[in-house]
Amino acid sequence: MKQQIQSILVVLLSLFLLSACSEKSLNNTIPRVPEETTLETAQPVPQMLTEREVLNLFRKYETTSGRTVINCVPVPDSACGVVGVVQYTDRDHDGVMFVFLTMDGPLGGRCGTPNCTAVEDTLEYLGEDTISYQFQTAEGHTITNTISFSDDGNGNTSFKIETQSERKE
């Protein structure tokens, strides 16, 4: 009999606690998708990586030896799914190379500027799918370039490199 009373008290206490949770308090704790949002229009929340995480992602997908990382930047708005850009040199390429990383690996191919030396600590994400960097030519000119990247959604990635300024050192 004592066990039955304890069981009944446990059930009643559980029901009381559950009834104390109003719909209003449940609405505050459970995120809801707005009614006008469909699965097709819902966008994933961008993941902001740190520089260290961008480098770890680069090392995960770039297993070729002979690459020296110069700099990297996170892409906070995850433009085209890109979460970071790594600037590096490669013993197989003369110049400065870039890889644009998504969480699933590199976006498209690589791009870069041949026959130059990178100016360290100049890589910057400008927003709107564009990075900026500086390099020095063999003639001693320091050049600032931008690279804009885009993806058409079908796996076709394009890069557009533009010279912004040039000065003789």
Backbone as CSV, one residue per row, in Angstrom:
resi,resn,N_x,N_y,N_z,CA_x,CA_y,CA_z,C_x,C_y,C_z
1,MET,0.811,-1.187,0.000,0.000,0.000,0.000,0.863,1.263,0.000
2,LYS,1.917,1.242,0.787,2.810,2.406,0.878,3.450,2.697,-0.481
3,GLN,3.809,1.650,-1.223,4.409,1.830,-2.550,3.398,2.422,-3.520
4,GLN,2.157,2.026,-3.422,1.124,2.569,-4.301,0.929,4.057,-4.045
5,ILE,0.918,4.438,-2.783,0.756,5.857,-2.435,1.952,6.653,-2.951
6,GLN,3.160,6.108,-2.813,4.350,6.794,-3.315,4.286,6.934,-4.828
7,SER,3.847,5.894,-5.514,3.733,5.946,-6.969,2.712,6.993,-7.395
8,ILE,1.585,7.048,-6.690,0.547,8.028,-7.018,1.074,9.435,-6.774
9,LEU,1.810,9.643,-5.683,2.380,10.963,-5.381,3.399,11.383,-6.442
10,VAL,4.188,10.463,-6.911,5.173,10.766,-7.951,4.469,11.172,-9.239
11,VAL,3.416,10.440,-9.600,2.655,10.759,-10.810,1.999,12.124,-10.673
12,LEU,1.381,12.404,-9.528,0.731,13.695,-9.311,1.739,14.843,-9.328
13,LEU,2.884,14.643,-8.710,3.928,15.675,-8.714,4.410,15.922,-10.136
14,SER,4.590,14.877,-10.923,5.011,15.023,-12.316,3.986,15.802,-13.121
15,LEU,2.695,15.456,-12.931,1.631,16.170,-13.639,1.585,17.633,-13.234
16,PHE,1.763,17.904,-11.948,1.768,19.282,-11.470,2.912,20.071,-12.105
17,LEU,4.120,19.485,-12.148,5.272,20.167,-12.734,5.070,20.407,-14.228
18,LEU,4.506,19.431,-14.911,4.245,19.603,-16.333,3.192,20.669,-16.593
19,SER,2.170,20.733,-15.744,1.128,21.738,-15.949,1.641,23.133,-15.641
20,ALA,2.702,23.242,-14.853,3.280,24.548,-14.537,3.977,25.156,-15.745
21,CYS,4.336,24.336,-16.705,4.963,24.833,-17.927,3.873,25.309,-18.867
22,SER,3.695,26.585,-18.956,2.665,27.111,-19.856,3.186,27.117,-21.274
23,GLU,2.294,27.302,-22.231,2.691,27.386,-23.642,3.607,28.578,-23.857
24,LYS,3.357,29.656,-23.087,4.192,30.852,-23.227,5.633,30.549,-22.858
25,SER,5.857,29.839,-21.757,7.228,29.541,-21.362,7.862,28.549,-22.331
26,LEU,7.079,27.635,-22.891,7.624,26.727,-23.882,8.020,27.476,-25.142
27,ASN,7.234,28.468,-25.544,7.556,29.256,-26.732,8.857,30.022,-26.561
28,ASN,9.197,30.394,-25.343,10.438,31.126,-25.110,11.664,30.232,-25.152
29,THR,11.473,28.940,-24.957,12.622,28.053,-24.902,12.807,27.223,-26.154
30,ILE,11.775,27.092,-26.963,11.880,26.271,-28.170,11.884,27.181,-29.385
31,PRO,12.997,27.203,-30.138,13.021,28.057,-31.323,12.032,27.548,-32.363
32,ARG,11.334,28.457,-32.983,10.350,28.093,-33.993,10.712,28.763,-35.312
33,VAL,10.460,28.052,-36.397,10.672,28.584,-37.734,9.488,29.478,-38.058
34,PRO,9.718,30.719,-38.537,8.591,31.573,-38.902,7.706,30.865,-39.919
35,GLU,6.405,31.166,-39.852,5.445,30.472,-40.704,5.736,30.646,-42.181
36,GLU,6.239,31.845,-42.581,6.473,32.065,-44.003,7.771,31.429,-44.504
37,THR,8.584,30.908,-43.614,9.833,30.279,-44.011,9.577,28.830,-44.388
38,THR,10.105,28.418,-45.516,10.003,27.027,-45.923,11.383,26.418,-45.877
39,LEU,11.452,25.127,-46.015,12.750,24.468,-46.004,13.626,24.951,-47.145
40,GLU,13.007,25.305,-48.267,13.788,25.754,-49.414,14.431,27.115,-49.164
41,THR,13.771,27.978,-48.365,14.300,29.326,-48.152,15.109,29.455,-46.879
42,ALA,15.034,28.463,-45.990,15.799,28.543,-44.754,17.287,28.480,-45.069
43,GLN,18.050,29.399,-44.511,19.491,29.459,-44.737,20.227,28.932,-43.520
44,PRO,21.320,28.179,-43.716,22.086,27.719,-42.563,22.766,28.903,-41.883
45,VAL,22.909,28.795,-40.578,23.587,29.848,-39.836,25.076,29.769,-40.149
46,PRO,25.693,30.892,-40.599,27.121,30.856,-40.908,27.941,30.529,-39.665
47,GLN,29.007,29.787,-39.883,29.880,29.420,-38.781,31.130,30.273,-38.868
48,MET,31.376,31.115,-37.872,32.548,31.975,-37.841,33.707,31.188,-37.245
49,LEU,34.757,31.013,-38.030,35.936,30.299,-37.564,36.993,31.281,-37.078
50,THR,37.886,30.791,-36.242,39.058,31.572,-35.851,40.160,31.314,-36.877
51,GLU,41.211,32.107,-36.834,42.342,31.879,-37.742,42.914,30.478,-37.540
52,ARG,43.022,30.052,-36.303,43.550,28.711,-36.003,42.679,27.631,-36.644
53,GLU,41.366,27.798,-36.563,40.460,26.819,-37.160,40.567,26.816,-38.690
54,VAL,40.776,27.997,-39.284,40.977,28.069,-40.734,42.244,27.311,-41.110
55,LEU,43.317,27.498,-40.351,44.572,26.777,-40.626,44.394,25.272,-40.456
56,ASN,43.667,24.862,-39.434,43.418,23.425,-39.234,42.614,22.844,-40.387
57,LEU,41.647,23.594,-40.881,40.858,23.157,-42.029,41.748,23.049,-43.263
58,PHE,42.638,24.007,-43.450,43.589,23.980,-44.567,44.458,22.721,-44.486
59,ARG,44.980,22.447,-43.305,45.839,21.266,-43.128,45.067,19.968,-43.332
60,LYS,43.788,19.979,-43.012,42.956,18.789,-43.193,42.806,18.444,-44.673
61,TYR,42.608,19.453,-45.511,42.331,19.212,-46.932,43.552,19.383,-47.836
62,GLU,44.545,20.096,-47.383,45.735,20.339,-48.197,46.880,19.499,-47.655
63,THR,47.042,18.322,-48.202,48.051,17.396,-47.689,49.344,17.419,-48.493
64,THR,49.416,18.263,-49.515,50.611,18.358,-50.337,51.738,18.978,-49.524
65,SER,52.907,18.363,-49.562,54.048,18.936,-48.837,54.644,20.073,-49.658
66,GLY,55.442,20.891,-49.016,56.110,21.976,-49.722,55.323,23.271,-49.744
67,ARG,54.255,23.348,-48.972,53.469,24.579,-48.901,53.805,25.313,-47.614
68,THR,53.993,26.623,-47.746,54.278,27.455,-46.585,53.171,28.484,-46.446
69,VAL,52.471,28.447,-45.336,51.384,29.391,-45.097,51.977,30.753,-44.759
70,ILE,51.458,31.767,-45.452,51.876,33.143,-45.187,50.896,33.800,-44.223
71,ASN,49.611,33.633,-44.504,48.590,34.269,-43.699,47.250,33.590,-43.974
72,CYS,46.274,33.858,-43.120,44.917,33.379,-43.368,43.942,34.340,-42.729
73,VAL,42.724,34.346,-43.244,41.663,35.167,-42.673,40.364,34.384,-42.657
74,PRO,39.601,34.503,-41.575,38.261,33.941,-41.570,37.349,34.798,-42.454
75,VAL,36.318,34.184,-42.983,35.301,34.899,-43.760,34.029,34.866,-42.915
76,PRO,33.775,35.948,-42.157,32.687,35.916,-41.179,31.288,35.805,-41.763
77,ASP,31.074,36.233,-42.996,29.724,36.163,-43.554,29.509,34.906,-44.388
78,SER,30.497,34.020,-44.404,30.411,32.749,-45.131,29.939,32.931,-46.572
79,ALA,30.464,33.940,-47.229,30.101,34.208,-48.618,30.419,32.992,-49.479
80,CYS,29.500,32.587,-50.300,29.633,31.406,-51.176,29.966,30.150,-50.381
81,GLY,29.683,30.144,-49.097,30.020,29.009,-48.252,31.467,29.023,-47.778
82,VAL,32.236,30.047,-48.176,33.641,30.146,-47.785,33.723,30.571,-46.324
83,VAL,34.508,29.831,-45.544,34.682,30.155,-44.131,36.073,30.719,-43.836
84,GLY,36.983,30.622,-44.817,38.325,31.165,-44.616,39.125,31.146,-45.900
85,VAL,40.141,32.008,-45.939,41.051,32.085,-47.078,42.471,31.942,-46.544
86,VAL,43.256,31.103,-47.218,44.651,30.894,-46.826,45.551,31.358,-47.962
87,GLN,46.545,32.156,-47.602,47.564,32.645,-48.542,48.828,31.822,-48.271
88,TYR,49.419,31.289,-49.335,50.572,30.425,-49.134,51.509,30.475,-50.339
89,THR,52.698,29.947,-50.142,53.627,29.719,-51.248,53.744,28.212,-51.422
90,ASP,54.163,27.841,-52.603,54.196,26.435,-52.960,55.471,26.202,-53.763
91,ARG,56.177,25.156,-53.473,57.419,24.901,-54.205,57.154,24.596,-55.684
92,ASP,55.898,24.235,-56.020,55.547,23.945,-57.408,55.091,25.173,-58.189
93,HIS,54.836,26.289,-57.495,54.377,27.517,-58.144,55.245,28.683,-57.680
94,ASP,55.664,29.507,-58.601,56.448,30.684,-58.260,55.487,31.846,-58.048
95,GLY,55.326,32.288,-56.827,54.417,33.391,-56.536,53.600,33.117,-55.297
96,VAL,52.505,33.839,-55.194,51.617,33.753,-54.042,50.333,33.056,-54.472
97,MET,49.907,32.071,-53.698,48.718,31.298,-54.018,47.666,31.494,-52.922
98,PHE,46.404,31.258,-53.297,45.290,31.363,-52.356,44.386,30.159,-52.522
99,VAL,43.841,29.706,-51.394,42.806,28.682,-51.419,41.654,29.228,-50.579
100,PHE,40.448,29.077,-51.120,39.225,29.533,-50.476,38.540,28.295,-49.918
101,LEU,38.406,28.241,-48.586,37.947,27.023,-47.922,36.492,27.087,-47.480
102,THR,35.766,26.016,-47.773,34.446,25.792,-47.187,34.650,24.732,-46.103
103,MET,33.603,24.442,-45.355,33.717,23.402,-44.334,33.931,22.032,-44.973
104,ASP,33.599,21.898,-46.265,33.759,20.629,-46.970,35.046,20.548,-47.781
105,GLY,35.882,21.582,-47.716,37.124,21.588,-48.477,37.262,22.836,-49.323
106,PRO,38.246,22.839,-50.226,38.478,24.020,-51.066,37.303,24.299,-52.005
107,LEU,37.013,25.585,-52.196,35.991,26.016,-53.148,36.658,26.166,-54.498
108,GLY,36.264,25.340,-55.442,36.835,25.437,-56.781,38.336,25.210,-56.758
109,GLY,39.023,25.847,-57.678,40.470,25.720,-57.763,41.175,26.749,-56.910
110,ARG,42.447,26.884,-57.172,43.248,27.871,-56.478,43.528,29.009,-57.449
111,CYS,43.900,30.132,-56.893,44.308,31.232,-57.747,45.473,31.926,-57.074
112,GLY,46.136,32.791,-57.801,47.269,33.470,-57.215,47.912,34.449,-58.170
113,THR,49.040,34.971,-57.727,49.805,35.941,-58.496,51.203,35.367,-58.702
114,PRO,51.586,35.099,-59.955,52.894,34.495,-60.216,54.035,35.519,-60.123
115,ASN,55.229,34.991,-59.966,56.462,35.780,-60.020,56.461,36.973,-59.074
116,CYS,56.132,36.725,-57.815,56.113,37.811,-56.840,56.398,37.254,-55.457
117,THR,56.553,38.169,-54.505,56.761,37.821,-53.109,55.656,38.478,-52.299
118,ALA,55.064,37.744,-51.399,53.977,38.292,-50.587,54.509,39.313,-49.593
119,VAL,53.732,40.361,-49.376,53.984,41.293,-48.280,53.181,40.733,-47.105
120,GLU,53.900,40.320,-46.062,53.244,39.645,-44.938,52.264,40.556,-44.222
121,ASP,51.276,39.928,-43.614,50.256,40.596,-42.798,49.433,41.625,-43.562
122,THR,49.229,41.405,-44.860,48.381,42.321,-45.626,47.106,41.665,-46.126
123,LEU,46.933,40.373,-45.883,45.721,39.685,-46.316,44.551,40.153,-45.448
124,GLU,43.462,40.551,-46.116,42.307,41.077,-45.387,41.027,40.693,-46.128
125,TYR,40.012,40.297,-45.368,38.703,40.056,-45.963,37.941,41.374,-45.922
126,LEU,37.523,41.855,-47.082,36.852,43.151,-47.183,35.332,43.045,-47.093
127,GLY,34.811,41.836,-47.136,33.365,41.651,-47.188,32.933,41.518,-48.637
128,GLU,31.679,41.184,-48.834,31.120,41.068,-50.171,31.969,40.205,-51.106
129,ASP,32.426,39.055,-50.600,33.140,38.057,-51.402,34.485,38.548,-51.938
130,THR,35.178,39.416,-51.221,36.418,40.014,-51.723,37.495,40.028,-50.648
131,ILE,38.725,39.652,-51.072,39.893,39.790,-50.196,40.843,40.807,-50.819
132,SER,41.734,41.326,-49.984,42.767,42.253,-50.441,44.105,41.738,-49.925
133,TYR,45.157,41.940,-50.713,46.500,41.539,-50.293,47.518,42.367,-51.062
134,GLN,48.746,42.365,-50.569,49.838,43.061,-51.248,50.941,42.075,-51.576
135,PHE,51.643,42.380,-52.661,52.808,41.587,-53.034,53.842,42.520,-53.646
136,GLN,55.062,42.015,-53.737,56.149,42.804,-54.310,56.692,42.089,-55.540
137,THR,56.863,42.863,-56.612,57.391,42.304,-57.857,58.911,42.259,-57.785
138,ALA,59.509,41.569,-58.744,60.971,41.485,-58.818,61.591,42.867,-59.039
139,GLU,60.833,43.787,-59.635,61.319,45.150,-59.892,61.173,46.048,-58.674
140,GLY,60.631,45.557,-57.580,60.507,46.341,-56.364,59.202,47.113,-56.231
141,HIS,58.241,46.844,-57.057,56.940,47.503,-56.948,56.075,46.751,-55.936
142,THR,55.421,47.502,-55.054,54.455,46.905,-54.135,53.074,47.144,-54.716
143,ILE,52.345,46.071,-54.907,51.054,46.134,-55.569,49.979,45.610,-54.625
144,THR,48.854,46.302,-54.584,47.688,45.860,-53.825,46.667,45.319,-54.808
145,ASN,46.286,44.086,-54.587,45.283,43.432,-55.432,44.067,43.069,-54.601
146,THR,42.955,42.905,-55.286,41.777,42.293,-54.675,41.420,41.060,-55.493
147,ILE,40.863,40.087,-54.800,40.319,38.909,-55.469,38.869,38.798,-55.029
148,SER,37.975,38.813,-55.999,36.554,38.569,-55.741,36.258,37.144,-56.169
149,PHE,35.463,36.460,-55.381,35.137,35.076,-55.701,33.630,34.914,-55.747
150,SER,33.207,34.013,-56.605,31.768,33.740,-56.701,31.561,32.288,-57.107
151,ASP,30.399,31.802,-56.754,30.014,30.429,-57.077,28.596,30.486,-57.610
152,ASP,28.357,29.880,-58.761,27.034,29.960,-59.387,26.023,28.975,-58.803
153,GLY,26.429,28.231,-57.773,25.524,27.272,-57.156,25.569,25.897,-57.802
154,ASN,26.199,25.795,-58.958,26.335,24.516,-59.648,27.755,23.980,-59.567
155,GLY,28.536,24.515,-58.633,29.915,24.064,-58.479,30.910,24.796,-59.358
156,ASN,30.462,25.804,-60.092,31.370,26.586,-60.938,31.809,27.830,-60.174
157,THR,33.088,27.884,-59.853,33.640,28.981,-59.087,34.468,29.869,-59.996
158,SER,34.345,31.167,-59.789,35.177,32.088,-60.563,35.867,33.060,-59.619
159,PHE,37.062,33.457,-60.025,37.860,34.407,-59.277,38.190,35.578,-60.195
160,LYS,38.106,36.783,-59.669,38.424,37.973,-60.440,39.494,38.745,-59.670
161,ILE,40.674,38.874,-60.275,41.784,39.578,-59.635,41.896,40.969,-60.248
162,GLU,41.942,41.984,-59.394,42.072,43.360,-59.863,43.173,44.061,-59.091
163,THR,43.951,44.874,-59.799,44.983,45.687,-59.165,44.341,46.975,-58.667
164,GLN,44.549,47.264,-57.388,43.979,48.470,-56.776,44.980,49.614,-56.736
165,SER,46.248,49.302,-56.458,47.262,50.357,-56.395,48.638,49.748,-56.589
166,GLU,49.570,50.601,-56.974,50.940,50.187,-57.202,51.855,51.321,-56.775
167,ARG,52.950,50.964,-56.093,53.929,51.979,-55.718,55.321,51.385,-55.807
168,LYS,56.278,52.205,-56.158,57.684,51.794,-56.271,58.327,51.946,-54.911
169,GLU,58.984,50.897,-54.460,59.674,50.922,-53.161,61.084,51.420,-53.329
